[in-house]
Amino acid sequence: MTARPGPVTVVVPLPPTYRGGTEEYAYQLVRRYADHGPTSALATTVRYTPATGAIDLGKATFELLAAREVMQRPLLVGHAPRKRLRSAIASASVLQLHMPFPLVESPAVRWAKHAGVPTVLTYHMDADLSGASKVPGAGLVTPAYRRLSAYPALANCDVVVSNSRGYAEASPVLSRYLPKVRVIAKGADADRLGLRRGPSGRRPASIPADVAGKTVVFVGRLVPYKGVSVLLEAAELLRRESVAFTVLIAGRGPLLEELKAESARRGLGGAVRFLGFVPDEEIGDLYRFADVVCCPSIGTLESSATALEEAAMCGTPVAGSDLPGAAESIPHDGVRGILVPPRDASALAHALRRLLGQERPTGPPPVRTWDDVAGDYVRLFAELGAGPR
């Protein structure tokens, strides 16, 4: 195919100041695309908080589009941002859009197709928009979103990327478009995790001085689908068996106070510590400090927990949920990791007991970096006759 002039144009629902898994994924790639050629990133103003610091975009250009948040997803406001987005797409060599992006993904693909721009959709999760609202009739929102936005976008794009084949096959949305699916596994930021320097032995400053002994660490947003309540229930079961350990919960989110109350109600006391936000420079050391990293996700709002993949790359055993496709990127050998049925606190307690009671695995863990992921995408763009060389 003949290569088009223009930048790689990447469209992301939320800006780089919001540190979610989708944003980490998208902007890590943006930075690497920009090392090889012109790259443009566009996101919305929703949750834009410049004071918190942003993911490094390197040499890429970046633009915000006016939007407001509805049911925890951004919706563009007015005609001007849509006009600007259409113009950016028309001048691109290739469009990469990160889903879900309600009422944007479908017109964006249509605009690209009209301009002759190849499109790659990166599918992160099956969005449940109604789950964010208690408004009567909210249950109709997700089917309407899929019919009006997700399905048309997937039907008209050139390629859709999934983190795993298992997730694509299990997804009620993505499974309809399997011939278009290309699997590209996620990576990790080797520098952020300290993977290039090797074990540091440093104790992260965010860990209270009185924490000693075995630790189970959770890293992530405190939102329902992360399943932190299941971890608290498993911790209660193990405490009844006199298994000694401390649960360290690193992250922020709307469930913080609710989870603190649940921890107290279960009588866990000082056995559970809420660390709040942990800065990037401490994350790798936090993973290595842990005896087990646990993220018992309870739904397909994510295909696999990034924290488990990163912890495994740091050589720390992991415990998580056996969601569709999870075993393609998360260890499940009983030594480096164990996956259990979602919402099964008893099975999770058994997995934690086993991992806490055995020696830490030795030998170098497998490390897949964002450079590897970006390389896979660049080769995909080249197949479509677009993107950096």
C-alpha positions in Angstrom: 0.0 0.0 0.0 1.1 3.6 -0.6 2.1 5.4 2.6 0.1 8.5 3.5 1.8 11.7 4.7 0.9 13.0 8.1 1.3 12.1 11.7 0.2 9.1 13.7 -3.0 10.6 15.3 -3.9 9.0 18.6 -7.3 9.7 20.2 -7.7 9.0 23.9 -10.8 9.6 26.0 -9.0 11.0 29.1 -5.9 13.3 29.3 -2.4 12.2 30.4 -2.9 13.8 33.8 -5.3 11.0 34.6 -3.3 7.9 35.5 -5.6 5.0 34.6 -4.6 1.8 32.8 -5.9 3.0 29.5 -4.1 6.3 29.7 -0.8 4.7 30.7 -1.1 2.3 27.7 -2.0 5.0 25.2 0.5 7.7 26.2 3.4 5.3 26.6 2.8 4.4 22.9 2.4 8.1 21.9 5.8 8.9 23.4 7.5 6.1 21.5 5.7 6.8 18.2 7.1 10.4 18.5 10.6 9.1 18.7 10.2 7.7 15.2 8.0 10.3 13.4 5.4 13.0 13.8 2.8 12.0 16.3 -0.3 13.9 17.5 -2.4 13.0 20.5 -5.9 14.3 21.3 -7.9 13.9 24.5 -10.7 15.6 26.4 -10.7 18.1 29.2 -12.5 15.6 31.5 -10.4 14.9 34.6 -7.7 17.2 33.4 -5.7 18.2 36.5 -2.3 19.7 35.4 -1.2 20.1 39.0 -0.9 16.3 39.4 1.7 15.9 36.7 1.2 14.2 33.4 2.5 11.0 31.6 5.5 12.1 29.5 4.5 12.4 25.8 8.0 13.1 24.6 8.1 14.9 21.2 4.4 14.4 20.5 2.0 17.3 20.1 -1.0 17.3 22.3 -4.4 18.9 22.2 -7.4 19.0 24.5 -11.0 18.9 23.3 -13.8 20.4 25.3 -16.0 17.7 26.9 -18.1 16.9 30.0 -18.4 13.7 32.0 -21.6 11.7 31.8 -21.7 8.3 33.5 -18.0 8.4 34.0 -17.3 8.7 30.3 -16.4 11.9 28.4 -18.8 13.4 25.8 -17.6 16.1 23.5 -19.4 19.5 24.0 -20.6 21.5 21.0 -19.6 21.5 17.4 -16.1 23.0 17.6 -14.3 20.0 19.2 -15.8 17.6 16.7 -14.8 19.8 13.9 -11.2 20.0 15.2 -11.1 16.2 15.7 -12.3 15.6 12.2 -9.7 18.0 10.8 -6.9 16.2 12.8 -8.0 12.8 11.5 -8.2 14.0 7.8 -4.5 15.1 8.0 -3.3 11.9 9.7 -1.3 9.0 8.2 -3.2 6.6 10.5 -5.8 6.9 13.3 -5.4 4.9 16.5 -8.4 5.4 18.8 -8.7 3.9 22.3 -12.2 2.5 23.1 -14.6 3.0 24.8 -15.2 6.6 23.7 -19.0 7.0 23.3 -20.3 8.8 20.3 -16.8 9.7 19.2 -15.4 6.3 18.0 -18.1 5.7 15.4 -17.9 9.2 13.7 -14.1 9.2 14.0 -13.9 5.9 12.1 -16.4 7.2 9.5 -14.4 10.5 9.0 -11.2 8.5 8.6 -12.7 6.2 6.1 -14.0 9.1 4.1 -10.5 10.7 4.1 -8.8 7.4 3.2 -7.0 7.2 6.6 -6.4 3.6 7.9 -8.0 3.1 11.4 -6.8 0.9 14.3 -9.1 0.7 17.3 -7.5 -0.5 20.6 -10.3 -2.2 22.6 -9.6 -1.9 26.3 -12.9 -3.1 27.9 -16.6 -3.8 27.6 -17.9 -0.6 28.9 -20.9 -0.8 31.3 -22.1 2.8 31.2 -25.3 2.1 33.2 -23.2 0.8 36.1 -22.1 4.3 36.8 -25.6 5.7 37.3 -28.6 5.0 39.6 -31.0 6.9 37.3 -34.1 4.9 36.4 -33.7 3.5 32.9 -29.9 3.6 33.1 -29.8 -0.1 32.2 -30.7 0.8 28.6 -27.7 3.0 28.2 -25.1 0.3 27.6 -27.1 -1.5 24.8 -27.8 1.9 23.2 -24.1 2.8 23.4 -23.0 -0.5 21.7 -25.6 -0.2 19.0 -25.0 3.5 18.2 -21.3 3.8 18.8 -19.2 0.6 19.5 -20.7 -1.7 16.8 -20.5 0.8 13.9 -16.9 1.7 14.9 -15.8 -1.9 15.0 -17.6 -2.8 11.8 -15.9 0.0 9.8 -12.3 0.1 11.2 -9.4 -1.7 9.5 -8.1 -3.5 12.6 -9.1 -3.8 16.2 -6.4 -4.7 18.8 -7.1 -6.7 22.0 -4.7 -7.5 24.8 -5.6 -11.2 24.6 -7.3 -13.6 22.4 -9.3 -15.0 25.3 -10.8 -11.6 26.1 -11.7 -11.0 22.5 -13.5 -14.4 22.2 -15.4 -13.9 25.5 -16.4 -10.3 25.0 -20.0 -9.9 23.9 -19.0 -7.0 21.7 -15.5 -7.9 20.4 -16.4 -11.5 19.7 -18.6 -10.3 16.8 -15.6 -9.0 15.0 -12.9 -11.7 15.6 -11.7 -11.7 11.9 -10.5 -8.1 12.5 -8.8 -8.8 15.9 -5.1 -8.5 16.3 -3.6 -9.5 19.7 -0.9 -7.2 21.0 0.0 -8.0 24.7 0.6 -5.1 27.1 4.0 -4.1 28.3 5.7 -2.3 31.2 7.7 0.9 31.6 11.1 -0.7 32.4 12.5 2.6 33.7 9.5 3.5 35.8 9.7 0.0 37.5 13.4 0.1 37.9 13.8 -3.1 35.8 17.0 -1.9 34.2 18.8 -1.2 37.5 17.9 -4.5 39.1 16.6 -5.1 42.7 17.3 -2.0 44.8 16.3 -3.3 48.2 14.8 0.1 49.0 11.8 0.3 51.3 9.2 2.7 49.6 8.6 5.8 51.7 4.9 5.4 51.4 4.9 2.3 53.6 4.4 3.0 57.3 7.5 2.4 59.5 5.7 -0.1 61.7 4.8 -2.5 58.9 6.8 -5.6 59.2 6.6 -9.3 58.1 4.7 -10.6 55.1 2.8 -8.2 52.9 0.1 -8.4 50.3 -0.1 -5.3 48.1 -2.9 -4.0 45.9 -2.2 -1.2 43.4 -5.0 0.4 41.4 -8.0 2.6 41.4 -10.5 2.0 44.2 -13.5 1.2 42.0 -16.0 -1.7 42.1 -14.5 -3.8 39.2 -11.1 -4.0 40.9 -12.6 -6.3 43.6 -10.9 -4.9 46.6 -13.8 -6.1 48.8 -13.0 -9.7 47.8 -9.4 -9.1 49.0 -10.7 -7.8 52.3 -13.0 -10.9 52.7 -10.0 -13.2 51.9 -7.9 -11.3 54.4 -10.5 -11.8 57.1 -10.6 -15.6 56.4 -6.8 -15.8 56.7 -6.8 -13.8 59.9 -9.2 -16.3 61.4 -6.6 -19.0 60.5 -3.9 -16.9 62.3 -2.0 -16.3 59.0 0.1 -13.2 59.7 0.5 -10.6 57.0 -0.4 -7.0 56.3 -2.5 -5.8 53.3 -1.2 -2.6 51.7 -3.7 -0.9 49.5 -2.2 1.7 47.2 -4.5 3.9 45.1 -7.3 6.4 45.2 -10.9 6.3 44.0 -14.5 6.7 45.0 -14.7 3.6 47.2 -11.9 4.7 49.6 -14.1 5.5 52.6 -16.4 2.6 51.9 -13.5 0.2 51.9 -12.0 1.7 55.0 -15.4 1.1 56.7 -15.5 -2.5 55.4 -12.1 -3.2 56.7 -13.1 -1.9 60.2 -16.3 -3.9 60.1 -14.4 -7.1 59.3 -12.1 -6.4 62.3 -9.0 -6.2 60.3 -7.6 -3.2 62.1 -3.9 -2.5 61.5 -3.7 -5.6 59.2 -4.9 -3.4 56.4 -3.3 -0.1 55.5 -4.5 2.4 52.9 -1.5 4.1 51.4 -3.3 6.5 49.1 -1.5 7.7 45.9 2.0 6.2 45.5 4.2 8.2 43.1 5.6 6.6 40.0 9.2 6.5 41.3 8.1 4.2 44.2 5.9 1.7 42.3 8.6 -0.7 41.2 10.1 -0.8 44.7 6.6 -1.3 46.2 6.1 -4.3 43.9 9.5 -5.7 44.9 8.8 -5.1 48.6 5.6 -7.1 48.5 5.5 -10.8 49.1 2.4 -11.1 46.9 0.7 -8.5 44.7 -3.1 -9.1 44.5 -5.8 -7.6 42.2 -9.0 -9.8 42.3 -10.9 -8.0 39.5 -14.5 -9.0 39.3 -15.5 -8.1 35.7 -14.4 -7.6 32.2 -14.1 -3.8 32.5 -10.5 -4.7 32.1 -9.0 -7.6 30.2 -6.2 -8.1 32.7 -4.9 -6.1 35.7 -1.8 -4.0 34.7 -0.6 -4.2 38.3 -0.3 -8.0 38.1 1.6 -7.9 34.9 4.0 -5.2 36.2 4.5 -7.1 39.5 5.2 -10.3 37.7 7.8 -8.5 35.6 9.4 -7.3 38.9 9.7 -10.9 40.0 6.9 -10.8 42.7 4.3 -13.6 42.9 0.8 -12.4 42.0 -2.7 -13.5 42.8 -5.6 -12.4 40.6 -8.8 -13.4 38.9 -9.0 -15.9 36.1 -10.9 -13.6 33.7 -11.0 -14.4 30.0 -7.5 -14.1 28.5 -5.8 -13.3 31.9 -3.6 -16.4 31.8 -2.1 -15.2 28.5 -0.1 -12.5 30.3 -0.3 -13.3 34.0 1.6 -16.3 35.6 -0.6 -19.2 36.7 2.0 -21.8 37.7 1.5 -21.9 41.5 4.9 -20.3 42.0 5.0 -17.0 40.1 1.3 -16.6 40.3 -2.2 -18.1 40.9 -5.4 -17.2 39.2 -8.7 -17.9 40.9 -12.4 -17.6 40.0 -13.7 -14.0 40.2 -15.5 -13.1 43.5 -14.4 -16.3 45.2 -12.9 -15.1 48.5 -12.2 -18.6 49.7 -10.2 -19.5 46.6 -8.3 -16.2 46.8 -7.5 -16.9 50.5 -6.1 -20.3 49.6 -4.0 -18.8 46.8 -2.6 -16.1 49.1 -1.9 -18.7 51.9 0.1 -20.8 49.4 2.1 -17.9 47.9 2.9 -16.4 51.3 4.0 -19.7 52.6 6.6 -20.6 50.0 9.9 -19.3 48.8 10.0 -16.4 46.4 10.7 -17.6 42.9 14.2 -17.1 41.5 15.5 -16.5 38.0 14.8 -13.5 35.7 11.1 -13.0 35.1 9.9 -12.3 31.5 9.8 -8.6 30.7 7.8 -7.2 27.9 8.3 -3.4 27.6 6.3 -0.6 25.9 9.1 -0.5 23.3 8.0 -4.0 22.3 4.4 -3.0 22.2 5.1 0.1 20.2 7.1 -2.0 17.7 4.1 -4.3 17.2 1.9 -1.4 16.5 4.4 0.3 14.1 4.6 -3.0 12.1 0.8 -3.1 12.0 0.7 0.5 10.8 3.2 -0.4 8.1 0.9 -3.2 7.0 -1.8 -0.6 6.5 0.6 1.6 4.6 0.9 4.2 7.3 2.8 5.4 10.4 6.4 5.8 11.3 9.1 3.6 9.8 
